[in-house]
């Protein structure tokens, strides 16, 4: 399908009957229109399933500010040297050519819920009948005194995959004997609960592989973290003496960071790092707040049966930006939620069959070569929230063959989910 920019797209939709764009205009107006903001695990999946399963009966427009998407999931494996950067970066060409989706590259800055239009940064507007909002997370820079978007160029967060991930990899590869890495982990709720701890594992793997004698200090605002027993067992087994994790009962509170000095101040002490990895608190992507979809938590309340916003019946919020009950903020979760939202949107717009909502999630983590662990659950609506109906987690002391199989399972999942997202 022809690629159009934001201004051209707006002009096409606003053209009069006598316009040279009449064939497109007539086609667009004859069908219900769905606009999806955000081209990640939630947004790309929703766009594909709405277009694919409606068999062309719904016009779908996908808005994302980039021509490609780099997955935050598996970005830790890039840091650890198990993947190259190209393998975690994906384009939207198949969504356009195979499913007729219009990809608009640009920043959505506002939503007029009364007029049912999305406003772009250049002033163009895109109308919708249903809107899917899947913008992921934004960082709350001032949640750690001294940290900022500018400071992230020295002390990367790498919690939005892309250039920040490459910067962290560059800095990690430069760590030498006798140096120290200091990570500040994020408070709940945040994207990918096991993510910081898999990252620690991958950092340790790189240091060990290069024979670098260095330490990793983790300053955590949380008293406990996802898969804690599994990670700490793995650190002791594979990286003895390299990783030191301090919870709030030890450090007493994270007070500030000075990226120029390479220090993090806590009530206990000031920690010096040759590499600082600062992961601040998070909130829903900015368009969610601009559209008035967030509550005091900074995230978006939804109807557990459909992922519909509780604020606006014509808008669905999926992925990291949503308040999804017991479901963690993960790529698998977003992909699962997208399918429920897509089913409900098709049901409303073209009267297709709608089934009761079911959700699922699994989060895999790599601790060392062929040492993979996982946690996951099945979910369903219950008493107005998304609740877990069954769950599972890897066990400490598992056989090496089980851990290798778990890692190989994750590789298959990554291939599967990215195909499910991008075609």
Buried (B, 14 or more C-beta within 10 A) or exposed (E): EEBBBBEBBBBBBEBEEEEEBEEBBEEBEEBBBBBBBBBBBBBBBBBBBBBBBBEEBBBBBBBBBBEBBBBBBBBBBBBBBBBEBEBBBBBBBBBBEBBBBBBBBBBBBBBEBEEBBBBBEEEBBBBBBBBBBBBBBBBBBEBBEBBBEEBBEBBBBBBBBBEBBBBBBEBBEEBEEEBBBBBBBBBEBBBBBBBBBBBBBBBBBBBBEBEBEBBBBBBBBBEEBBBBEBBBBBBEEBBEEBBBBBBBEBBEEBBEBBBEEBBBBBEBEEBBBBBBBBBBBBBBBBBBBBBBBBEEEBBBBBBBBBBBBBBBEBBBBBBBBBBBBBBBBBBBBBBBBBBBBBBBBBBBBBEBEBEEBEBBBBBBBBBBBBBBBBBBBBBBBEEEBBBBBEEEBBEEEBEEEEBBBBBEBBBEBBEEBBEBBBB
